[in-house]
Amino acid sequence: MPSAQDPFYVVKEEIQQSIEKLRDSFHQWERISGNSGEQVHLTKELLGNCESIDWQVDELDKAIAVAARDPTWYGIDEVELEKRRRWTSTARTQVSAIKKAVETGKESNGTGTTTMNGMRRELMRLPNPNETDRSHQYSAHDNDDFIASESDRQLLLIKQQDEELDELSASVQRIGGVGLTIHEELLAQERIIDDLGMEMDSTSNRLDFVQKKVGMVMKKAGAKGQIMMILFLVVLFIILFVLVFFT
């Protein structure tokens, strides 16, 4: 698997191409006679491109700083981190040299030639595409290992999530079973309450009937009959008391 799939190298290739275009524009700017309209337009374009590349390199530096906090998580080591830092430093130096040359050329054409020579020496520090290709080849194996490790880790996470989902599904089924049992128990309790209510109504009706019968008997018996009935009930109570507690 090519190392170009590493996000760092993807961005690096884009910045590399931008720097190459910047250098071509800079060489074109050098060949244009001073204070011409074309040179003024190209000067603004060069400065704008320098600002844009500087911003991209800064963002790449931030990404390197994040990876440096836990290199093993991203599958890289300190050697790779240092190599990336050197590249961003070199790229920033190239852009700074071109920017300085353009700004100096705007201020003075007399010393411009000497300054351009110094800037060309700075530009020679930029790695050429062949060196970049070789570095990509050297890091291809490491990137393959990193991607394989990430793939294994993702599969492990997916497996763990599947197991957790299975456990959650089993828990939901158990809770559903408990809820169904509670529902059935409530229905049974409701039936028992209904039956008890019906029995209480029936008992209440019987009690009312008995009370009416007793009232009718008491009314027919008169005062003397009521006294005799009370005495009979007292004697019956005493007999039952003796039978319960003394036998």
N, C-alpha and C positions, 0 to 999 in steps of 0.2 A: 504494500500500500504506500503510495508516495507521501513524502513528508509535507507536501503542499496542503494536505488536509489538516495539518496543525494550524489553528487560528493565527498563531504568531506569524507563521511563514506566509499565510495568505495575505495578511496586512503588510508584511515586510515586502512581498513582491509588488504590491500596489505602490508602496512608498518608493521602492527601488525604481519602478517605472516612472513615477512622478519626478524623481531626482534626475533620471536620465533625460527626460524631456526638459527639465529645468536647465541642465547643462547644455543641451542643444540650443535652447533659447538664449542662454548666456553667451555661447560662442557666436551666435548670430548678432547679438547685441554688441559684441566686441568689434565686429566687422563694419557696423554702421557708423557713419561719420557723426561726430559730436553735434549736439544741439539740433538735430533734425527732428521733424515731427514723428517719424517712424521710431526713432530712438526713445523719444519721450513716451510714446504709447507702449513700446516694449519694456521700458523701465518700470512703468506701473504694473504691467503684467507680471514681470519677474518678481517684484516685491510682493504682489498679491499671492503668487505661487509659493514664495518662501514662507509667508505667514501660514498658508494652508498646510504645507509640509511640516512646519514646526509644530502646529497643532496636532497633526497625526502622530508625529514622533512622541509628543508629550503623552498622548493617550496610550501609545504602546508602552511607554515607560511606566504608566500607572498600572497597566495589565501585568507587567513584569514584577512590579512591587507587590501586587496581590498574590501572584504565583510564588514569590519568595517567602511569603508567610508560611506556606505549607507545600514545599516542592513535591513531596511524595504523593500528595493528592492529585497533582497534575501530571505525575509520571515523568518528572524531570529532576535533574540534580544541579548542584552548585556550578559545575563546569558549564552546563548548558545555560544557566542563568547569567553567568559572567560573560559568555559569548554573546548573548542577546544584549546585555548592557553595553558591551563594546560596540556592537553594531549600531545601536541607537545613538551612542555618543559620537561615533564616526559620522553617521548621517546628519546629526545636528551640526557638526563642525563643517560639513560640506555646504549645507544650506546657509550657515552663518557666513562662510567665506564668500559665497556668491552674493549674498545680501549686502555684505560690507563692501564688496567690489562695486556693486551697482550704485550704492549710496555714495561711495567715494568718487566714482566716475561722474556723478551728477554735480559734485562740488568742484572738482578740479580735473581738467583734462591733461594738465601738465604732468602731474605725478601719477596719472592713471596707468601708464605702462608698467611702471615699477610695481604698483599695487597689483595689477593683473597677474604679473609673474608670481608674486607671493600667493595669490589666490589659486593660481593653477597648481602650485605645489601642495596647497591644502586639499585641492580636489583629487590629487593623486592618491590620497589616503582612502578614498571610497573603494570598497571591494568590487572587483569586476564581476560580470555575470558568470564567468567560468568558475571563479572561486566560490561564488554563491551556489552554483550547481554542485560543486564538490562537497560543500558543507551540507547541502541537502542530502546527498548520497550518504554521507557519514551519519547523519541523524535519522535516516529512513528506518533503520532497524529499531532505534529507540522509540520512534513514533509508532511503529507497528506494535511494539510491546505495550506502549501506553494505550493505544486504541483497543488492543486485545484485552488488557486489564480492565479498561472502562466497560467493554462489552460484557465481560464476566461479572463485573460488579452490578451492571444493570440487570443481568439475568438473575443474579442472586436477590436483588431487591424485588424484582417481579415475583420470584418464587416466594419470598417472605410475605409479600403483599397478598398473594394467592392463599397462603396458609392462614393469614390473619382474616381474610374474607371468609374462608371456610369456617374458622372458629366463630366468627361473628354470625354467619348463617346458622350454625348449630345453636348458638345462644338464642337467636331470634326464634328458632323453632321450639326450643325449650320454653321460652317465655310465652309463645303462642299456645303451647300445650297447657301450661299453668293457667293462662287466661281462660282457655276453653273449660278446664276443670272447675275454675271458680264460677264461670257462667252457669255450668250445669248444677253446681251446688246451690247457687242462688235460686235457680228455677225450682229445685227440690224444696228449699226452705220456703219459697213462695207458695208452693202447693200445700206444704204442711200448715202454714199460717192460714191459708184459705180453708183447709179442712177444720182447723181449730176454731175458726170464726163460725163455720157452719154448725159445729157441735155446740158452741156457746149459744148461738141463736136457738138451737133446738132445746138445749137445757133451760134457757130463759123462758121459752114458751111452756115447757112442762112445769116449771116452777110457778109460773103465773096460773096455770091450770089447777095445780095443787092448792095454791093460796085461795083461789076462788072456791074450790070444793070445801076447804077447811072453813072458810068464811060462811058458806052456806050451812054446813053442819053446826057451827057455833050458833048461828042465828036460829036454827030449828031447835037446838037443845035448850036454849034459854040460859038464865043465870045459874040455876041448879045444875044443869047438865054441864056447863062450862067448869064449875067447881069440881064436879066429879071427874071430869076429863083431866083437869090439872092434877088432882090427887093421883089419878091412875098413872099419869106420866112421871110424877115424882117417885112413886113406888117403883115403876119400871126403871127409872134412872138409878135408884138405890140398888136394885137387884143386879143390874148390869155392872155397877161400880164394884159390888162385892165379888161378882164372878171374875171380874178382870184382875183385881188386886189381891184377892185372898184365896184364889184357887190356882 
